[in-house]
């Protein structure tokens, strides 16, 4: 395969980062001893079969991602470096694409980057291109290549039972992009911001209880706050009950580029597990005249993962204005039957009551054409298998099938579809 100047750029960047790492590696113990280099080979088939006039989308792609994570040099301030390089390949150009491959004639795409890091005790400061997982700013990793964001992050575990997390990010890159200088913004509204700032953390006073609290400002779009609580009650060695609450409050801020926003969203779930079985019931509610929105990453406007609500699933987020939804989910881990590595899940979700009639006329969400009584439902079935031993150890296969329908008051937001996703990944630990 012939390399273009665009594909050589990340290779050169990765080489420079590796060279800098070699210089740092000459320092005393720590940098090399705690470093790792991994290669993840991925294959992804995605078929979005639109129904009732909805558009089809399909792609089949292969990707390789190499990631290097160093340890830290010794001393009061430990220094280190992280770096990555990924490259994707369209396997069939007949397919127009469904979100995994660039919407152009390019057969290949690639990106490289990295971040510098400094650690004092158990507090780490990073600057560069990285992946974030805060509930108010989480980039997605479910596509053939991951989203990334560029900026500062601070992560601290210096206080017992408390984890602190903060960040300032100014740009991002979607799964089909080739530049880390893409936009950040509101995913559904489709408006961009120059930066996002967030601060929060997780507190676990007991092994079975945890709380999270976060706040974020998406410049001139919104202030967003998040709270969660989880409690695991162990009945005996075979049975347990888990309670989960997740809630968001979003209000427009600054020049309100997306228009007026005053949204409350929460989900409450209870699950019962018995040996390999797990049954969950979840209820979700969105209050306000606009949908619950979250971060979009990259110039192609791909959605991030900053929606830590139980009923945000494969096709729909069940996040329309005023919408309520209910989910019933069943999981089974075949380890209990002597087949470790094999898993199964099935879930059914029903949403009702979505109403966009009171949305402000200046809202950037008007184009979604929410009706007065939106209804939707989704059925998901998933099988997964991870090879446990032998030469193919850790090879993972995942089949995801979804069936989604909505009435006319919601069908313009998420068209009816039968969706098939097949993932194959093979992670290799080089050292």
FIMIMAR-675155 format. One record per residue (C-alpha): x, z, y; residue number from 1. Coordinates in nm, 3 decimals, padded with zeros to 5 digits. Each point is the difference from the previous one (the first is absolute). Example, Ala and Ser with C-alpha at 12.3 -4.5 7.8 and 13.67 -1.06 7.14 Angstrom:
// FIMIMAR-675155
PT         x         z         y   pos
PT    01.230    00.780   -00.450     1
PT    00.137   -00.066    00.344     2
***
This chain:
// FIMIMAR-675155
PT         x         z         y   pos
PT    00.000    00.000    00.000     1
PT    00.144   -00.107    00.334     2
PT    00.031    00.281    00.257     3
PT   -00.117   -00.067    00.355     4
PT    00.136    00.168    00.312     5
PT   -00.312    00.221    00.003     6
PT    00.062    00.122   -00.354     7
PT    00.370    00.054    00.071     8
PT   -00.073    00.232    00.294     9
PT   -00.122    00.295   -00.212    10
PT    00.283   -00.058   -00.246    11
PT    00.255    00.032    00.280    12
PT   -00.178    00.307    00.134    13
PT    00.007    00.159   -00.343    14
PT    00.368   -00.082   -00.033    15
PT    00.082    00.166    00.332    16
PT   -00.200    00.308   -00.097    17
PT    00.177    00.017   -00.336    18
PT    00.338   -00.034    00.174    19
PT   -00.089    00.290    00.230    20
PT   -00.102    00.198   -00.308    21
PT    00.338   -00.065   -00.161    22
PT    00.174    00.141    00.306    23
PT   -00.215    00.311   -00.006    24
PT    00.053    00.033   -00.375    25
PT    00.365    00.076    00.065    26
PT   -00.113    00.336    00.138    27
PT    00.000    00.307   -00.227    28
PT   -00.261    00.087   -00.265    29
PT   -00.366   -00.074    00.056    30
PT   -00.039   -00.356    00.121    31
PT    00.071   -00.180   -00.328    32
PT   -00.095    00.278   -00.239    33
PT   -00.364   -00.001    00.118    34
PT   -00.033   -00.374    00.056    35
PT   -00.211   -00.243   -00.200    36
PT   -00.045   -00.375   -00.028    37
PT   -00.319   -00.139   -00.152    38
PT   -00.135   -00.347   -00.069    39
PT   -00.373   -00.055   -00.041    40
PT   -00.122   -00.332   -00.141    41
PT   -00.369   -00.068    00.066    42
PT   -00.251   -00.264   -00.100    43
PT   -00.346   -00.008    00.159    44
PT   -00.307   -00.215   -00.066    45
PT   -00.287    00.045    00.247    46
PT   -00.333   -00.181   -00.028    47
PT   -00.267    00.063    00.264    48
PT   -00.304   -00.191   -00.125    49
PT   -00.243   -00.015    00.294    50
PT   -00.371    00.009   -00.082    51
PT   -00.313   -00.106    00.194    52
PT    00.197   -00.238    00.219    53
PT    00.301    00.227    00.047    54
PT    00.345   -00.161    00.011    55
PT    00.230    00.008   -00.301    56
PT    00.359    00.116    00.012    57
PT    00.264   -00.013   -00.268    58
PT    00.375    00.042   -00.032    59
PT    00.262    00.054   -00.267    60
PT    00.340    00.130    00.103    61
PT    00.326    00.152   -00.116    62
PT    00.219    00.237    00.197    63
PT    00.320    00.199   -00.030    64
PT    00.075    00.308    00.209    65
PT    00.333    00.176    00.004    66
PT    00.021    00.343    00.163    67
PT    00.301    00.217    00.073    68
PT   -00.031    00.369    00.091    69
PT    00.313    00.196    00.078    70
PT    00.063    00.370   -00.011    71
PT    00.137    00.185    00.304    72
PT    00.354    00.066    00.112    73
PT    00.106    00.364    00.002    74
PT    00.007    00.217    00.311    75
PT   -00.256    00.159    00.227    76
PT   -00.147   -00.342    00.075    77
PT   -00.015   -00.224   -00.307    78
PT   -00.012   -00.375    00.056    79
PT   -00.141   -00.267   -00.226    80
PT   -00.151   -00.344   -00.021    81
PT   -00.294   -00.169   -00.175    82
PT   -00.033   -00.377   -00.043    83
PT   -00.226   -00.252   -00.166    84
PT   -00.026   -00.372   -00.063    85
PT   -00.296   -00.181   -00.150    86
PT   -00.080   -00.361   -00.068    87
PT   -00.327   -00.160   -00.110    88
PT   -00.079   -00.330   -00.170    89
PT   -00.327   -00.192   -00.023    90
PT   -00.047   -00.098   -00.364    91
PT   -00.281   -00.249    00.061    92
PT   -00.033   -00.173    00.338    93
PT   -00.346   -00.132   -00.094    94
PT   -00.138    00.342    00.090    95
PT   -00.072    00.054    00.370    96
PT    00.073    00.373   -00.015    97
PT   -00.192    00.327   -00.012    98
PT    00.230    00.234    00.191    99
PT    00.320    00.007   -00.201   100
PT    00.173   -00.321    00.112   101
PT    00.059   -00.161    00.343   102
PT   -00.277   -00.228    00.124   103
PT    00.234   -00.295    00.050   104
PT    00.200   -00.251   -00.201   105
PT    00.293    00.233   -00.061   106
PT    00.062    00.058   -00.370   107
PT    00.224    00.302    00.056   108
PT    00.019    00.283    00.251   109
PT    00.229    00.298    00.036   110
PT    00.089    00.297    00.216   111
PT    00.273    00.260    00.010   112
PT    00.053    00.315    00.199   113
PT    00.104    00.359   -00.009   114
PT    00.013    00.331    00.180   115
PT    00.261    00.252    00.104   116
PT   -00.072    00.363   -00.080   117
PT    00.134    00.341    00.098   118
PT   -00.075    00.333   -00.169   119
PT    00.035    00.355    00.123   120
PT   -00.093    00.255   -00.266   121
PT   -00.331   -00.136   -00.139   122
PT   -00.095   -00.209    00.305   123
PT    00.064   -00.375   -00.004   124
PT   -00.015   -00.239    00.296   125
PT   -00.014   -00.375   -00.070   126
PT    00.014   -00.304    00.222   127
PT   -00.057   -00.354   -00.119   128
PT   -00.229   -00.197   -00.228   129
PT   -00.177    00.223   -00.250   130
PT   -00.323    00.072   -00.184   131
PT   -00.227    00.276    00.127   132
PT   -00.274    00.190   -00.184   133
PT   -00.160    00.224    00.265   134
PT   -00.383   -00.007   -00.025   135
PT   -00.017   -00.120    00.363   136
PT    00.277   -00.259   -00.046   137
PT    00.063   -00.118   -00.354   138
PT    00.135   -00.347   -00.070   139
PT   -00.127   -00.169   -00.316   140
PT    00.196   -00.069   -00.316   141
PT   -00.267   -00.149   -00.226   142
PT    00.082   -00.369    00.061   143
PT    00.277   -00.206   -00.154   144
PT    00.236    00.110    00.280   145
PT   -00.045    00.317    00.207   146
PT   -00.087    00.059    00.363   147
PT    00.265    00.167    00.214   148
PT    00.017    00.163    00.343   149
PT    00.288    00.038    00.245   150
PT    00.060    00.316    00.199   151
PT    00.087    00.369   -00.031   152
PT   -00.123    00.246   -00.262   153
PT    00.065    00.373   -00.039   154
PT   -00.066    00.188   -00.323   155
PT    00.065    00.372   -00.040   156
PT   -00.036    00.254   -00.284   157
PT    00.193    00.283    00.162   158
PT   -00.303    00.232    00.013   159
PT   -00.118    00.137   -00.334   160
PT   -00.316   -00.170   -00.131   161
PT   -00.021   -00.218    00.313   162
PT    00.094   -00.368    00.036   163
PT    00.019   -00.149    00.350   164
PT   -00.027   -00.373    00.063   165
PT    00.034   -00.191    00.330   166
PT    00.062   -00.355    00.109   167
PT    00.029   -00.250    00.284   168
PT   -00.033   -00.364   -00.108   169
PT    00.001   -00.313    00.212   170
PT   -00.038   -00.294   -00.241   171
PT   -00.074   -00.095   -00.358   172
PT    00.001   -00.270   -00.262   173
PT   -00.280   -00.102   -00.234   174
PT    00.034   -00.101   -00.366   175
PT    00.026   -00.370    00.089   176
PT    00.222    00.039    00.305   177
PT    00.370   -00.061    00.049   178
PT    00.064    00.207    00.313   179
PT   -00.002    00.374    00.061   180
PT   -00.096   -00.066    00.364   181
PT   -00.367   -00.070   -00.070   182
PT   -00.295    00.173    00.158   183
PT   -00.165    00.334   -00.063   184
PT   -00.364    00.047    00.088   185
PT   -00.356    00.073   -00.107   186
PT   -00.074   -00.186   -00.323   187
PT   -00.373   -00.073    00.035   188
PT    00.002   -00.034    00.379   189
PT    00.293   -00.242   -00.009   190
PT    00.166    00.136    00.316   191
PT    00.368    00.090    00.027   192
PT    00.188    00.302    00.131   193
PT    00.358    00.037    00.119   194
PT    00.053    00.316   -00.207   195
PT   -00.151    00.281   -00.201   196
PT    00.099    00.368    00.009   197
PT   -00.108    00.257   -00.256   198
PT    00.066    00.362   -00.095   199
PT   -00.129    00.202   -00.291   200
PT    00.078    00.172   -00.323   201
PT   -00.107    00.152   -00.326   202
PT   -00.031    00.370   -00.083   203
PT   -00.021    00.129   -00.359   204
PT   -00.035    00.380   -00.001   205
PT   -00.065   -00.008   -00.376   206
PT    00.089   -00.255   -00.270   207
PT   -00.369   -00.090   -00.039   208
PT   -00.096   -00.013    00.370   209
PT    00.117   -00.237    00.273   210
PT   -00.102   -00.091    00.356   211
PT    00.103   -00.291    00.224   212
PT   -00.043   -00.045    00.374   213
PT    00.112   -00.303    00.206   214
PT   -00.048   -00.147    00.344   215
PT    00.093   -00.349    00.122   216
PT   -00.014   -00.213    00.312   217
PT   -00.023   -00.377   -00.036   218
PT    00.098   -00.109    00.351   219
PT   -00.301   -00.095    00.215   220
PT   -00.230   -00.019   -00.304   221
PT   -00.074    00.342   -00.149   222
PT    00.086    00.361   -00.068   223
PT   -00.055    00.076   -00.368   224
PT   -00.003    00.336   -00.181   225
PT    00.003    00.067   -00.372   226
PT   -00.065    00.309   -00.212   227
PT   -00.003    00.043   -00.377   228
PT   -00.033    00.285   -00.248   229
PT    00.047    00.005   -00.375   230
PT   -00.053    00.273   -00.258   231
PT    00.068   -00.028   -00.374   232
PT   -00.174    00.260   -00.213   233
PT    00.138    00.027   -00.352   234
PT   -00.271    00.105   -00.243   235
PT    00.230    00.016   -00.301   236
PT    00.287   -00.199   -00.149   237
PT   -00.231   -00.299   -00.063   238
PT   -00.238    00.001    00.296   239
PT    00.023   -00.001    00.381   240
PT   -00.217   -00.053    00.306   241
PT    00.137   -00.164    00.316   242
PT   -00.161    00.001    00.345   243
PT    00.115   -00.244    00.269   244
PT   -00.102   -00.031    00.364   245
PT    00.135   -00.266    00.237   246
PT   -00.116   -00.044    00.359   247
PT    00.084   -00.210    00.308   248
PT   -00.102    00.013    00.366   249
PT    00.081   -00.306    00.213   250
PT   -00.056   -00.035    00.377   251
PT    00.099   -00.279    00.234   252
PT    00.291    00.074    00.234   253
PT    00.187   -00.153    00.293   254
PT   -00.136   -00.342    00.095   255
PT   -00.212   -00.006   -00.320   256
PT    00.102   -00.351   -00.106   257
PT   -00.240    00.011   -00.297   258
PT   -00.288    00.128    00.214   259
PT   -00.185    00.327   -00.033   260
PT    00.078    00.196   -00.319   261
PT   -00.141    00.335   -00.104   262
PT    00.007    00.012   -00.378   263
PT   -00.010    00.279   -00.256   264
PT    00.069   -00.083   -00.364   265
PT    00.034    00.227   -00.301   266
PT   -00.008   -00.003   -00.378   267
PT   -00.061    00.285   -00.242   268
PT    00.082   -00.030   -00.370   269
PT   -00.021    00.221   -00.304   270
PT    00.163   -00.093   -00.331   271
PT   -00.002    00.155   -00.344   272
PT    00.281   -00.068   -00.247   273
PT    00.004    00.073   -00.370   274
PT    00.310   -00.096   -00.200   275
PT    00.030   -00.377    00.072   276
PT   -00.342   -00.040    00.164   277
PT   -00.076    00.031    00.370   278
PT   -00.338   -00.040    00.170   279
PT   -00.029   -00.009    00.381   280
PT   -00.294   -00.003    00.242   281
PT    00.073   -00.083    00.366   282
PT   -00.215   -00.018    00.314   283
PT    00.116   -00.169    00.322   284
PT   -00.157   -00.016    00.347   285
PT    00.098   -00.190    00.315   286
PT   -00.157    00.124    00.324   287
PT   -00.001   -00.203    00.320   288
PT   -00.090   -00.346    00.128   289
PT    00.321   -00.174   -00.110   290
PT    00.161   -00.025   -00.345   291
PT    00.276    00.236   -00.101   292
PT    00.316   -00.196    00.084   293
PT    00.367    00.049   -00.085   294
PT    00.341   -00.158    00.053   295
PT    00.071   -00.372   -00.033   296
PT    00.361   -00.106   -00.062   297
PT    00.180   -00.328    00.070   298
PT   -00.080   -00.321    00.184   299
PT   -00.236   -00.119   -00.272   300
PT   -00.221    00.305    00.055   301
PT    00.021    00.151   -00.348   302
PT   -00.164    00.337   -00.054   303
PT    00.212    00.310   -00.055   304
PT   -00.088    00.296   -00.224   305
PT   -00.097    00.253    00.269   306
PT   -00.342    00.070   -00.147   307
PT    00.029    00.310   -00.216   308
PT   -00.371    00.001   -00.086   309
PT   -00.123    00.012   -00.358   310
PT   -00.230   -00.301    00.021   311
PT    00.258   -00.244    00.138   312
PT    00.054   -00.202   -00.318   313
PT    00.104   -00.346   -00.122   314
PT   -00.230   -00.225    00.205   315
PT   -00.193    00.213    00.248   316
PT    00.081    00.310    00.205   317
PT   -00.370    00.095    00.036   318
PT    00.082    00.073    00.365   319
PT   -00.279   -00.165    00.201   320
PT   -00.151    00.182    00.301   321
PT   -00.233    00.272   -00.124   322
PT    00.059   -00.093   -00.362   323
PT   -00.039    00.243   -00.289   324
PT    00.137   -00.070   -00.347   325
PT    00.018    00.157   -00.341   326
PT    00.254   -00.059   -00.277   327
PT    00.001    00.085   -00.369   328
PT    00.337   -00.049   -00.169   329
PT    00.130    00.050   -00.353   330
PT    00.369    00.002   -00.102   331
PT    00.154    00.026   -00.343   332
PT    00.364    00.051   -00.090   333
PT    00.060   -00.127   -00.352   334
PT    00.292    00.241   -00.043   335
PT   -00.265    00.240   -00.130   336
PT   -00.068   -00.251   -00.280   337
PT    00.366   -00.052   -00.083   338
PT    00.051   -00.311    00.220   339
PT    00.217    00.118    00.292   340
PT    00.026   -00.241    00.292   341
PT   -00.349   -00.151   -00.037   342
PT   -00.261    00.093    00.262   343
PT   -00.355   -00.109    00.088   344
PT   -00.234    00.052    00.294   345
PT   -00.352   -00.114    00.085   346
PT   -00.193    00.078    00.317   347
PT   -00.327   -00.086    00.168   348
PT   -00.059    00.032    00.373   349
PT   -00.314   -00.045    00.204   350
PT   -00.012   -00.001    00.380   351
PT   -00.307    00.010    00.226   352
PT   -00.112    00.061    00.358   353
PT    00.260   -00.202    00.189   354
PT   -00.142   -00.066    00.349   355
PT    00.176   -00.189    00.280   356
PT   -00.291   -00.027    00.245   357
PT    00.134    00.263    00.241   358
PT    00.353   -00.138    00.022   359
PT    00.128   -00.040    00.356   360
PT   -00.013   -00.357    00.130   361
PT    00.370    00.019    00.097   362
PT    00.102    00.099   -00.352   363
PT    00.258   -00.212   -00.181   364
PT   -00.201    00.070   -00.317   365
PT   -00.299   -00.208    00.116   366
PT    00.129   -00.306   -00.185   367
PT   -00.063    00.175   -00.334   368
PT   -00.377   -00.040    00.060   369
PT   -00.110    00.323   -00.162   370
PT   -00.375   -00.001   -00.056   371
PT   -00.244    00.289    00.010   372
PT   -00.008    00.092   -00.370   373
PT    00.318   -00.103   -00.179   374
PT    00.016    00.057   -00.375   375
PT    00.287   -00.071   -00.240   376
PT    00.115    00.082   -00.350   377
PT    00.319   -00.043   -00.200   378
PT    00.099    00.034   -00.365   379
PT    00.370    00.028   -00.086   380
PT    00.165    00.000   -00.342   381
PT    00.372    00.047   -00.049   382
PT    00.245    00.016   -00.290   383
PT    00.364    00.097    00.034   384
PT    00.289    00.026   -00.240   385
PT    00.359    00.116    00.048   386
PT    00.250   -00.063   -00.281   387
PT    00.141    00.336   -00.105   388
PT    00.313   -00.086   -00.199   389
PT    00.233   -00.281   -00.098   390
PT    00.164   -00.282    00.199   391
PT   -00.319   -00.054    00.207   392
PT   -00.042    00.369    00.088   393
PT   -00.196    00.047    00.329   394
PT   -00.140   -00.355   -00.008   395
PT   -00.347    00.046    00.150   396
PT   -00.309   -00.219   -00.040   397
PT   -00.320    00.051    00.197   398
PT   -00.329   -00.190   -00.017   399
PT   -00.257    00.063    00.275   400
PT   -00.347   -00.156    00.001   401
PT   -00.257    00.052    00.277   402
PT   -00.361   -00.114    00.051   403
PT   -00.127    00.038    00.357   404
PT   -00.333   -00.085    00.166   405
PT   -00.158    00.079    00.338   406
PT   -00.324   -00.080    00.178   407
PT   -00.027   -00.221    00.307   408
PT    00.067    00.288    00.242   409
PT    00.348    00.045   -00.148   410
PT    00.083   -00.329   -00.167   411
PT    00.169   -00.131    00.316   412
PT    00.248    00.290   -00.018   413
PT    00.094   -00.020   -00.368   414
PT   -00.140   -00.307   -00.183   415
PT   -00.115    00.027   -00.361   416
PT    00.282   -00.048   -00.248   417
PT    00.124    00.031   -00.353   418
PT    00.364    00.096    00.033   419
PT    00.275   -00.001   -00.260   420
PT    00.349    00.141    00.054   421
PT    00.276    00.001   -00.262   422
PT    00.322    00.188    00.080   423
PT    00.318    00.005   -00.204   424
PT    00.300    00.199    00.121   425
PT    00.334    00.078   -00.157   426
PT    00.211    00.260    00.186   427
PT    00.368    00.020   -00.089   428
PT    00.223    00.290    00.100   429
PT    00.340   -00.159    00.059   430
PT    00.151    00.341    00.083   431
***
